[in-house]
Amino acid sequence: MHVSRITRSPRLRRIALVAACSSGILILSNAAPAMADTHGQVLAVGDIPTVLGNLRTWLVGILAAVATLFLTLGGVRYVISGGNPGEVEKAKSAFKSAAVGYALAVLAPVIMTILQSIVGG
């Protein structure tokens, strides 16, 4: 069985974990501001289709972000598992959760379109 250099050294495992966490923090900290300066205007939506469209956008974004988090965590777990079967199974479980999250992100617009047709938008 081939064991990579990263999984053999505890120091390199810690470095890989810190690198993965810091890259995630860097990505999240550089996100664009969610609220723009409105100059005293009230931002209200007057119709249901606009609300559902905004909800669709937020839902897809949140699902994709959480799925990416699970994919990253699964990858880090797999790298630092060191061949431990229990840790490898936990990593595979995280990969499966990421796949479900991405599938839901892809299906969210379809579900929201069906909801919009039911509501009458």
N, CA, C and O of each residue as an XYZ file, in Angstrom:
484
protein
N       0.845     -1.171      0.000
C       0.000      0.000      0.000
C       0.895      1.241      0.000
O       1.853      1.337      0.767
N       0.563      2.177     -0.869
C       1.340      3.407     -1.004
C       0.790      4.468     -0.054
O      -0.401      4.779     -0.072
N       1.665      5.010      0.762
C       1.277      6.072      1.686
C       2.024      7.329      1.254
O       3.249      7.323      1.139
N       1.288      8.391      1.018
C       1.937      9.611      0.554
C       2.755     10.248      1.666
O       2.616      9.902      2.839
N       3.602     11.177      1.278
C       4.479     11.846      2.227
C       3.669     12.691      3.215
O       4.053     12.817      4.378
N       2.556     13.268      2.762
C       1.742     14.113      3.633
C       1.094     13.289      4.743
O       1.026     13.740      5.887
N       0.623     12.099      4.422
C      -0.071     11.307      5.432
C       0.882     10.658      6.427
O       0.451     10.230      7.498
N       2.167     10.575      6.096
C       3.116      9.976      7.023
C       3.587     10.957      8.088
O       3.868     10.554      9.217
N       3.676     12.217      7.749
C       4.237     13.199      8.665
C       3.128     14.003      9.346
O       2.333     14.654      8.669
N       3.069     13.962     10.678
C       2.060     14.765     11.377
C       2.244     16.256     11.130
O       1.267     17.003     11.072
N       3.479     16.686     10.986
C       3.740     18.110     10.726
C       3.159     18.524      9.375
O       2.539     19.582      9.263
N       3.356     17.697      8.356
C       2.822     18.021      7.034
C       1.304     17.939      7.021
O       0.652     18.687      6.293
N       0.735     17.043      7.814
C      -0.731     16.975      7.917
C      -1.283     18.275      8.489
O      -2.277     18.809      7.997
N      -0.627     18.779      9.537
C      -1.068     20.042     10.138
C      -0.925     21.194      9.160
O      -1.789     22.068      9.096
N       0.151     21.202      8.407
C       0.354     22.261      7.416
C      -0.727     22.193      6.346
O      -1.252     23.228      5.935
N      -1.069     20.989      5.888
C      -2.121     20.838      4.883
C      -3.466     21.288      5.427
O      -4.241     21.925      4.714
N      -3.754     20.963      6.687
C      -5.013     21.370      7.298
C      -5.080     22.888      7.456
O      -6.112     23.498      7.177
N      -3.985     23.493      7.900
C      -3.956     24.953      8.052
C      -4.090     25.630      6.690
O      -4.775     26.646      6.570
N      -3.444     25.077      5.666
C      -3.539     25.660      4.329
C      -4.968     25.582      3.806
O      -5.462     26.540      3.212
N      -5.633     24.459      4.021
C      -7.004     24.317      3.559
C      -7.934     25.266      4.300
O      -8.786     25.905      3.681
N      -7.782     25.367      5.606
C      -8.638     26.268      6.396
C      -8.374     27.726      6.044
O      -9.312     28.512      5.905
N      -7.108     28.089      5.900
C      -6.804     29.490      5.596
C      -7.273     29.870      4.203
O      -7.691     31.008      3.988
N      -7.214     28.941      3.249
C      -7.726     29.272      1.918
C      -9.237     29.449      1.951
O      -9.768     30.308      1.247
N      -9.934     28.664      2.743
C     -11.378     28.849      2.887
C     -11.718     30.173      3.535
O     -12.654     30.851      3.112
N     -10.968     30.548      4.557
C     -11.199     31.831      5.222
C     -10.899     32.979      4.266
O     -11.624     33.973      4.243
N      -9.837     32.850      3.479
C      -9.487     33.885      2.515
C     -10.587     34.070      1.472
O     -10.934     35.198      1.123
N     -11.127     32.971      0.983
C     -12.208     33.053     -0.006
C     -13.437     33.723      0.602
O     -14.044     34.591     -0.024
N     -13.803     33.326      1.815
C     -14.985     33.908      2.449
C     -14.789     35.368      2.829
O     -15.739     36.148      2.775
N     -13.576     35.752      3.211
C     -13.345     37.135      3.634
C     -13.304     38.102      2.465
O     -13.503     39.301      2.661
N     -13.053     37.621      1.254
C     -12.997     38.492      0.093
C     -14.308     38.548     -0.667
O     -14.349     39.062     -1.785
N     -15.369     38.036     -0.091
C     -16.665     38.059     -0.756
C     -17.166     39.495     -0.848
O     -16.877     40.324      0.015
N     -17.912     39.774     -1.895
C     -18.459     41.120     -2.087
C     -19.519     41.399     -1.033
O     -20.193     40.477     -0.572
N     -19.673     42.659     -0.650
C     -20.689     42.993      0.341
C     -22.087     42.647     -0.163
O     -22.400     42.850     -1.336
N     -22.904     42.135      0.712
C     -24.244     41.728      0.323
C     -25.194     42.910      0.245
O     -26.167     42.874     -0.509
N     -24.928     43.947      1.005
C     -25.813     45.109      1.021
C     -25.087     46.310      0.426
O     -23.991     46.661      0.863
N     -25.693     46.927     -0.557
C     -25.115     48.128     -1.148
C     -25.685     49.354     -0.446
O     -26.700     49.264      0.244
N     -25.031     50.499     -0.623
C     -25.520     51.745     -0.039
C     -26.796     52.149     -0.775
O     -26.776     52.344     -1.990
N     -27.884     52.273     -0.059
C     -29.175     52.539     -0.685
C     -29.541     54.012     -0.708
O     -30.567     54.370     -1.286
N     -28.740     54.882     -0.100
C     -28.982     56.326     -0.085
C     -30.377     56.648      0.438
O     -31.051     57.523     -0.107
N     -30.813     55.968      1.468
C     -32.096     56.262      2.087
C     -33.296     55.646      1.401
O     -34.424     55.848      1.850
N     -33.092     54.903      0.333
C     -34.214     54.283     -0.367
C     -34.632     53.014      0.359
O     -33.807     52.287      0.914
N     -35.921     52.772      0.338
C     -36.431     51.528      0.897
C     -36.461     50.509     -0.228
O     -37.090     50.716     -1.265
N     -35.764     49.404      0.001
C     -35.718     48.358     -1.016
C     -36.790     47.326     -0.710
O     -36.583     46.423      0.100
N     -37.913     47.462     -1.348
C     -39.023     46.538     -1.158
C     -39.417     45.966     -2.509
O     -39.251     46.606     -3.547
N     -39.935     44.766     -2.474
C     -40.364     44.106     -3.692
C     -41.880     44.092     -3.712
O     -42.524     43.776     -2.712
N     -42.437     44.435     -4.850
C     -43.885     44.547     -4.934
C     -44.593     43.309     -5.434
O     -45.818     43.234     -5.338
N     -43.873     42.332     -5.965
C     -44.576     41.170     -6.514
C     -43.894     39.864     -6.108
O     -42.701     39.826     -5.809
N     -44.685     38.808     -6.108
C     -44.223     37.492     -5.664
C     -43.175     36.887     -6.606
O     -42.225     36.277     -6.115
N     -43.297     37.024     -7.934
C     -42.268     36.432     -8.797
C     -40.860     36.978     -8.526
O     -39.880     36.240     -8.628
N     -40.758     38.255     -8.185
C     -39.449     38.820     -7.870
C     -38.909     38.227     -6.568
O     -37.722     37.919     -6.465
N     -39.780     38.070     -5.584
C     -39.369     37.462     -4.315
C     -38.891     36.038     -4.549
O     -37.854     35.636     -4.020
N     -39.636     35.270     -5.340
C     -39.241     33.882     -5.608
C     -37.956     33.822     -6.421
O     -37.144     32.920     -6.217
N     -37.756     34.758     -7.333
C     -36.506     34.805     -8.094
C     -35.323     35.095     -7.197
O     -34.265     34.480     -7.332
N     -35.503     36.052     -6.263
C     -34.437     36.348     -5.308
C     -34.176     35.163     -4.389
O     -33.026     34.858     -4.074
N     -35.237     34.499     -3.962
C     -35.099     33.318     -3.108
C     -34.354     32.208     -3.833
O     -33.527     31.517     -3.238
N     -34.646     32.036     -5.118
C     -33.968     31.027     -5.930
C     -32.464     31.310     -5.970
O     -31.650     30.405     -5.790
N     -32.111     32.557     -6.203
C     -30.698     32.926     -6.276
C     -29.985     32.655     -4.956
O     -28.897     32.081     -4.940
N     -30.593     33.065     -3.858
C     -30.000     32.837     -2.538
C     -29.887     31.347     -2.235
O     -28.863     30.892     -1.726
N     -30.931     30.591     -2.544
C     -30.948     29.164     -2.250
C     -29.839     28.432     -3.000
O     -29.136     27.607     -2.417
N     -29.681     28.728     -4.280
C     -28.633     28.078     -5.065
C     -27.257     28.453     -4.509
O     -26.378     27.598     -4.403
N     -27.071     29.710     -4.158
C     -25.779     30.145     -3.615
C     -25.434     29.472     -2.304
O     -24.302     29.032     -2.102
N     -26.409     29.392     -1.415
C     -26.167     28.765     -0.109
C     -25.901     27.274     -0.264
O     -24.985     26.739      0.360
N     -26.694     26.603     -1.091
C     -26.485     25.164     -1.302
C     -25.116     24.882     -1.923
O     -24.431     23.946     -1.511
N     -24.718     25.674     -2.898
C     -23.414     25.469     -3.532
C     -22.282     25.743     -2.545
O     -21.274     25.036     -2.553
N     -22.434     26.757     -1.699
C     -21.392     27.068     -0.713
C     -21.243     25.944      0.311
O     -20.126     25.549      0.647
N     -22.363     25.433      0.802
C     -22.297     24.350      1.792
C     -21.743     23.075      1.151
O     -20.967     22.355      1.778
N     -22.137     22.793     -0.094
C     -21.612     21.611     -0.780
C     -20.110     21.740     -0.996
O     -19.376     20.759     -0.866
N     -19.652     22.934     -1.321
C     -18.213     23.151     -1.496
C     -17.471     22.976     -0.173
O     -16.364     22.438     -0.141
N     -18.082     23.430      0.910
C     -17.483     23.227      2.230
C     -17.342     21.738      2.537
O     -16.294     21.302      3.013
N     -18.390     20.954      2.269
C     -18.320     19.513      2.514
C     -17.283     18.848      1.605
O     -16.582     17.930      2.030
N     -17.187     19.307      0.362
C     -16.194     18.753     -0.547
C     -14.780     19.040     -0.039
O     -13.910     18.171     -0.091
N     -14.556     20.250      0.446
C     -13.247     20.612      0.990
C     -12.924     19.810      2.241
O     -11.820     19.286      2.387
N     -13.896     19.718      3.143
C     -13.672     18.943      4.368
C     -13.412     17.470      4.062
O     -12.555     16.846      4.687
N     -14.144     16.921      3.108
C     -13.916     15.532      2.718
C     -12.529     15.331      2.140
O     -11.873     14.329      2.422
N     -12.078     16.286      1.329
C     -10.740     16.194      0.760
C      -9.656     16.275      1.815
O      -8.678     15.529      1.771
N      -9.830     17.186      2.765
C      -8.849     17.317      3.848
C      -8.843     16.058      4.700
O      -7.780     15.560      5.071
N     -10.026     15.544      5.009
C     -10.095     14.301      5.811
C      -9.422     13.143      5.092
O      -8.727     12.333      5.705
N      -9.636     13.076      3.782
C      -9.047     11.977      3.009
C      -7.524     12.093      2.990
O      -6.817     11.091      3.101
N      -7.029     13.316      2.849
C      -5.570     13.513      2.797
C      -4.929     13.178      4.130
O      -3.867     12.556      4.162
N      -5.552     13.578      5.233
C      -4.922     13.355      6.537
C      -5.335     12.038      7.189
O      -4.984     11.779      8.340
N      -6.073     11.210      6.465
C      -6.549      9.954      7.057
C      -5.417      8.972      7.336
O      -5.504      8.178      8.273
N      -4.373      9.018      6.545
C      -3.245      8.122      6.769
C      -3.585      6.662      6.530
O      -2.935      5.778      7.087
N      -4.579      6.400      5.724
C      -4.974      5.030      5.441
C      -5.898      4.425      6.476
O      -6.255      3.252      6.365
N      -6.295      5.190      7.477
C      -7.214      4.709      8.503
C      -8.593      4.491      7.867
O      -9.189      5.447      7.371
N      -9.110      3.262      7.869
C     -10.371      2.980      7.184
C     -11.554      3.792      7.729
O     -12.443      4.170      6.966
N     -11.572      4.056      9.019
C     -12.667      4.840      9.589
C     -12.674      6.267      9.075
O     -13.728      6.813      8.751
N     -11.491      6.871      9.000
C     -11.383      8.245      8.502
C     -11.674      8.311      7.003
O     -12.266      9.278      6.524
N     -11.255      7.281      6.267
C     -11.542      7.241      4.832
C     -13.051      7.170      4.606
O     -13.573      7.820      3.700
N     -13.751      6.389      5.420
C     -15.213      6.297      5.294
C     -15.880      7.630      5.636
O     -16.861      8.009      4.998
N     -15.356      8.343      6.636
C     -15.900      9.669      6.961
C     -15.679     10.635      5.799
O     -16.543     11.457      5.495
N     -14.525     10.531      5.157
C     -14.244     11.387      3.999
C     -15.193     11.061      2.849
O     -15.700     11.961      2.179
N     -15.426      9.772      2.627
C     -16.358      9.374      1.568
C     -17.770      9.855      1.871
O     -18.505     10.249      0.965
N     -18.144      9.822      3.134
C     -19.450     10.331      3.537
C     -19.561     11.832      3.259
O     -20.608     12.306      2.818
N     -18.488     12.575      3.513
C     -18.488     14.012      3.211
C     -18.582     14.246      1.709
O     -19.251     15.181      1.270
N     -17.917     13.404      0.913
C     -18.019     13.521     -0.544
C     -19.449     13.269     -1.013
O     -19.951     13.960     -1.900
N     -20.102     12.271     -0.408
C     -21.497     11.983     -0.776
C     -22.404     13.145     -0.396
O     -23.312     13.499     -1.148
N     -22.163     13.738      0.769
C     -22.956     14.897      1.184
C     -22.750     16.064      0.225
O     -23.699     16.782     -0.090
N     -21.530     16.257     -0.236
C     -21.254     17.318     -1.201
C     -21.988     17.055     -2.507
O     -22.526     17.982     -3.115
N     -22.016     15.810     -2.940
C     -22.726     15.473     -4.175
C     -24.221     15.750     -4.041
O     -24.846     16.264     -4.968
N     -24.790     15.408     -2.890
C     -26.210     15.691     -2.652
C     -26.443     17.202     -2.644
O     -27.436     17.677     -3.195
N     -25.549     17.948     -2.034
C     -25.683     19.401     -2.001
C     -25.630     20.012     -3.390
O     -26.426     20.896     -3.709
N     -24.699     19.552     -4.220
C     -24.626     20.065     -5.590
C     -25.867     19.663     -6.389
O     -26.363     20.447     -7.199
N     -26.368     18.451     -6.169
C     -27.583     18.034     -6.870
C     -28.770     18.907     -6.469
O     -29.573     19.290     -7.320
N     -28.883     19.221     -5.192
C     -29.962     20.104     -4.749
C     -29.788     21.515     -5.309
O     -30.773     22.177     -5.636
N     -28.545     21.978     -5.421
C     -28.310     23.303     -5.993
C     -28.719     23.345     -7.461
O     -29.223     24.360     -7.942
N     -28.500     22.243     -8.169
C     -28.909     22.179     -9.571
C     -30.433     22.092     -9.680
O     -31.025     22.673    -10.590
N     -31.062     21.374     -8.763
C     -32.519     21.203     -8.817
C     -33.295     22.365     -8.207
O     -34.501     22.470     -8.431
N     -32.649     23.236     -7.449
C     -33.356     24.336     -6.785
C     -34.103     25.237     -7.758
O     -35.240     25.607     -7.467
N     -33.522     25.614     -8.910
C     -34.301     26.440     -9.833
C     -35.552     25.735    -10.363
O     -36.587     26.366    -10.578
N     -35.445     24.434    -10.569
C     -36.608     23.677    -11.043
C     -37.700     23.661     -9.980
O     -38.874     23.873    -10.281
N     -37.307     23.409     -8.747
C     -38.268     23.379     -7.643
C     -38.904     24.752     -7.451
O     -40.108     24.854     -7.216
N     -38.094     25.810     -7.551
C     -38.632     27.161     -7.390
C     -39.557     27.526     -8.544
O     -40.538     28.239     -8.332
N     -39.276     27.061     -9.757
C     -40.167     27.306    -10.891
C     -41.507     26.623    -10.675
O     -42.552     27.202    -10.971
N     -41.490     25.402    -10.167
C     -42.741     24.693     -9.867
C     -43.505     25.439     -8.777
O     -44.718     25.618     -8.879
N     -42.796     25.875     -7.735
C     -43.448     26.644     -6.668
C     -44.027     27.946     -7.207
O     -45.113     28.358     -6.799
N     -43.316     28.589     -8.112
C     -43.798     29.840     -8.683
C     -45.058     29.613     -9.510
O     -45.967     30.443     -9.494
N     -45.119     28.493    -10.235
C     -46.325     28.229    -11.026
C     -47.512     27.877    -10.126
O     -48.657     28.166    -10.472
N     -47.244     27.257     -8.978
C     -48.323     26.931     -8.046
C     -48.857     28.195     -7.396
O     -50.068     28.366     -7.261
N     -47.942     29.093     -6.987
C     -48.350     30.332     -6.329
C     -49.049     31.253     -7.323
O     -49.911     32.044     -6.942
N     -48.682     31.150     -8.580
C     -49.359     31.955     -9.586
C     -48.562     33.145    -10.060
O     -49.124     34.153    -10.489
N     -47.241     33.024     -9.981
C     -46.404     34.154    -10.367
C     -46.076     34.206    -11.818
O     -45.375     35.116    -12.260
